[in-house]
């Protein structure tokens, strides 16, 4: 029978002890020391910054179990200005093959005034070159900090699928108000196609039954600040973007629009009160309104006589003659309501204020404005009504620059040779065209 020398047996036992007991113990101890060194945390901090394209500051990184990394006190900021963008007390990241699972087990804070930077970072991260193919994330409590208050969302669930053909994002979250949460979540869907010659993106957002503050989109669409801080939107938004040009379709309800900010803050007239607008459909192409239809209801509030007179002379609204024709005088109104339709073919207004057919603006004791007798009129009449008459042919001024950039413009050629000269299309700031 084969037998080993006593010395050989001792050497084998010592070698086995070193390989099976001492070496693994030393590796574990060395790993424990390494992960508690500042360099380990800084390495994860640099990785996060490189992946997101943002400046990152990390308090601690640890590995509570195999395949899982726990980040503590993670703060993201703008790489140029170092403006804070997000703060996460804890972030748990679990990797399973090509799938990544991100969980926020503790309430997190997002800077809602810089959604543009966070959205850009998310779009830059989700590319075909990314090493992961699926990203799942969830958060039980998320606070969005805005300049005029905080918004709280609960039950956030999201998923990103990334492949060579497209990147798809699906997100669900509930808006919590007064200690309760919405019965149905708001849903966001975003798809970017990579295979086509032109990069095409499709975004669809549905608020659900609970209105969301319009200020959430102020960093992405600054013009929405003109609706006022109290404005809210409930409905559906559909956006398609190709080669940098976006086409937006809206339908839903705009509520609590501050007319004093919308009109008085940008035009030399006074119009105060809160307005609600039902949007049956609105199409915006390249930042310009192409079509819009709906109904607006506002009041009570005040309106300057100058705006009433301009509405009568430029929008052809019919008004009761007033002996006190002072443009600086303010009039109180009880309700303003009208249905509208805007397109390149013209503007149509239909009064729906009170119980009187055709009434657009009702004062305390009488009707101030009625709907126009014409069924349709040039859209530029709306700009003329908001800006006083001057020596220029049309209201092409700094006050109307933003408005003209939004409204649809008709073609130069009239729709019919028999069209009245007053309704022929001509560019603002130019004289009449030769027949």
Buried (B, 14 or more C-beta within 10 A) or exposed (E): EEEEEEEEEEEEEEEEEEEEEEEEEEEEEEEEEEBEEEEBBEBBBEEBBEBBEBBBBBEBBBEEEEEBBBBBEBBBBBBEEEEBBBBBBBBBBBEEEEEBBBBBBBBBBBBBBBBBBBEBBBBEBBEBEBEBBBBBBBBBBBBBBBEEEEBBBBBBBBBBBBEEEBBBBBBBBBBBEEEEBBEEBBBBBBBBBBEEEEEBBBBBBBBBEBBBBBBBBBBEBEEBBBBBBBBBBBBBBBBBBBEEEBBBBBBBBBBBBBBBBBBBEBBBBBBBBBBBBBBEEBBBBEEEBBBBBBBBBBBBBBBBBBBBBBBBBBBBBBBEEBEEEEBEEBBBBBBBBBBBBBBBBBBBBBBBBBEEEBBBBBBEEEBBBBBBEBEBBBBBBBBBBBBBEEEEEBBBBEBBEEBBEEBBBBEEEBBEEEEEEEBBBBEBEEEEEEE
